[in-house]
């Protein structure tokens, strides 16, 4: 598991495991596609990012790698 959220969040956890406080840390030039999607795609390229289904039953699975490729195109 990447635990990527730890790059952007600091938690205070009690002795019983309950989150009692947190602080967000978002860097100045933050870009969700580059900073999160691309990081997941690098570590787990085939990990499912989205499952789509319509009323007719058509289905598609999109991986983080697929999202990265399309993000890079944009």
DAQUI-V952806 format. One line per field, one symbol per residue. ss: DSSP state (h for helix, s for strand, l for the rest). psi: psi as a letter, one per 20 degrees, with the letter a starting at -180 (. if undefined). A space follows every 10 residues. Layout:
BEGIN
ss: ???
psi: ???
END
This chain:
BEGIN
ss: lllhhhhlss ssslllllss ssssllllll lhhhhhhhhh hhhllllsss ssslllllss ssshhhhhhh hhhl
psi: phlhhiiipp qpprhjjppi qqpqnoqfmp oggghgghgg hhhmhjpphq pppahijqqq pprhgggggh ghh.
END
